[in-house]
Amino acid sequence: MEKKTPILEMKGITKRFPNVVANEQVDLELYPGEVLALLGENGAGKSCLMNVLAGLYRADEGEIFIQGKRVEINSPRDAMLLGIGMVHQNFMLVDTMTVAENIILGLSDLPFVPDMGTVSKRIRELSERYNLQVDPESHIWQLSVGEQQRVEILKLIYRGAEILILDEPTAVLTPQESKQLNRIIHQMTREGKSAIFITHKMEEVIAFSDWVRVLHKGRLVTVKKTSQTNPQELARLMVGRDVLFRLEKKDRNLGGVALELKDVQAVDDKGLPALNGISLIIRSGEILGIAGVAGNGQKQLVEVLTGLRKTTGGKIRIFGEEKSNKSPLEIINTGVSHIPADRIARGIAGDMSVANNLAMKCYRKPPLAKKGILHPKRILDLANRMIELFHIHTPTPHTHAKFLSGGNIQKTILAREIDACRGLLIAAYPSRGLDVGATEFVRNQMIAQSESGTAILLISEDLEELLTVADKIAVLFEGHIMGIFRSNEADTERLGMMMTGMKEGIGELRD
Amino acid sequence: MRIVFEKRKTLSRKAIFLVPLFSFFISLLLTAILLAIFKTNPFITYAAMFQGAFGSWPNFTETLVKAIPLMLAGLGVLIAFRLKFWNIGAEGQLAFGGIAATWVALFWSSFLASWMVLPTAILVGMLAGALWAGIPALLKVRLKVDEVLTTLMLNYVAILFAEHLYYGPWRDPKGFGFPGTPPFPEFAWLPRIAGRAHLGLVFAIVLALVIWFILNRTRLGFELEVIGNNPSAAQTQGIKIAKNIMIALLVAGALSGLAGVCEVTGISRRLQQGLSIGYGYTAIIVAWLAQLNPIAAIFVAVLIAALLVGGDQVQMMMGLPAAMGLVMQGMLLFPMLAGALFTEYKIRLIRPRTSGSLV
């Protein structure tokens, strides 16, 4: 292979956050006209590395070279001047403005009254050249997600970007739009531009990229030429472990069916299918883990089970009773508890006291309330009991919940939901963002609950958590269950492949 | 040296109490500067204002007269504000309550026993206020229509409707052209307890206590607090958001409606021009200064009423514009809003370190 000068080189990038090392000594090389795929689990440090490159974060250590010259990137503006542009997962567009207006927004050399005619003409030229069909005059709110993405890419090209960073670009796209994006990227590389894209989907790595770099827990694990590797190898590298520590669990006698889903379907907020026929069963005393990369229907699955979203088909039975499309209250009354994925946004009321937050599920009934009148003393007693039992660190029970640390907020939610739980617990990412001690506490609490007969649906992006805590693991990909395994028989490589949408070798387990 | 705001670990209880107090003193200071520009001695002016509002029993009862509608409408506003429902329609709810009470007082005595007219007027007036708040509430929960616009615009509808009535169909034929309805029959008068201060004072105090209890000691109050704080958490916990917003806003409207009922049956004893002198808007200031606490609202309403009455006094005695009272109200609100920062943050001074090289 001939030795070209890389257009971009990152050397020994290290980025630390309080308690976490997001990137450790990561190297990266990108050659003109090539596409590099960054592969890794959630939290592997891919987005962090790209944010360093785009000027949003500053690396603690390491150097960046552009065309062999060492550069300092202190702001997105610096990055832009160096020809680096990033398309974020959440688009940065102003809905009420036109495509052309959005594209020139923030340009530094703009005259007081921009000549929109010339701008539009230039945009038309560029969109023709790169196959990026968008009308410069239309307003952002009129465009589909795929079109909005094209506007983001156009914006970067208009500003002269040579290196495009695409953060999970296909996560929001339909399959047709993904194919179109592939064509666009190839057109750009033919023109000499380069791209880095972050993804979880194996087939895209194969279809889009020339090189693959795999990150695991902030470190670079491997660099491969895409043509010289295969999905199996990449999946194993991404998941990053062969030997697993297993937590000893007592043998349990499973009870009756607590939760049964039959061909459940639902759509997301944009009306696109999110759950495409989910069928599963959880028995009392059993923990079923849902593995998969976030955004493959986990959110919608939790929402249909807790009454926050309507199903568009199929049946949900809780303790044998039909509970599809019931209100959240009806579902709570059947004894279902819910640890929400977004604990600040959904789990607590920050300006209310810890005591009131702890009472938030059982304030309706005696002993906390009688005929609609609350009993403050009993609420306080309950709070004190739970604060002790779950080791919640709070100055007083009257402290507003928002003053607590993330781990203690999660313990508050856990305490409330476990205390109110009567047989079925839906837990979404219960240990996300917690330190080691709090994580262990949360996991042990769930195991203890299942031993006392609770059925638990555990959604997690941490395979280790699933393998140690869950009895069975179902892999969710694009709204389908790819397979269900006993966790002590699960093969990480196969799990990794299924999480990225590879279907071969499915060893389904029928209960 | 750098000054930074640091988030407190807990809410400062002291700040909750001290901020309004300090705000009051700052507003006195700021207004004093203004008065000095007018070449007026601020101390004499303040003394005159105090004298005007509290100096004699008749003066004090006049302060109460103005405080009563502020208390009732203030309660209505604060209930809605606790839900982060920005009800600025107390003025219209008050006017519509007054219109409805007038309707009962003038026209229902033909088929109602006379002792029943006043209670009926109160009830119908409250229902009318509730209706006037219920419309924007329903639009909000069903269609997500912004309540700031709807409540504000309905104010003009109610006020202009009242005007239409006392200039047109309900105008007193013996009124020598004065814009107003005929006076109410005596049995439709709200009893006065001291000077012109009427039974509305008792209503306001009792209702403030009842509302405090509902907000702090009942399931409904708990649910309202969660909704106001984090609607998504409320939804997750199975709390019915739309229903609760409707209940709260109907109550809020009924309270402002009652303020209107008391004005027409207790003070003017007819519907006439100047039914409300912006009580519904001033009630917003009352609610904020009381930090949405119903008990505090009673005292704050008296204070604000004192500023209004005192402002009238300095106009009469010292030839200053009566708007001086309104200026003070405004001056009171600014430091208050700024001071709210201190309940959650504290100020810390950071001395620069001499060593260390930041790239």
Interface residues (C-beta under 8 A of the other chain):
Chain A: T306 G307 L308 S327 P328 L329 E330 I331 I332 N333 H338 P340 A345 R346 G347 I348 A349 G350 D351 M352 N356 A359 M360 K361 Y363 R364 A369 G372 I373 L374 P376 P395 T396 T399 H400 F403
Chain B: R8 K9 T10 L11 R217 T218 R219 L220 G221 F222 E225 V226 N229 N230 S232 A233 A234 Q235 T236 Q237 G238 I239 K240
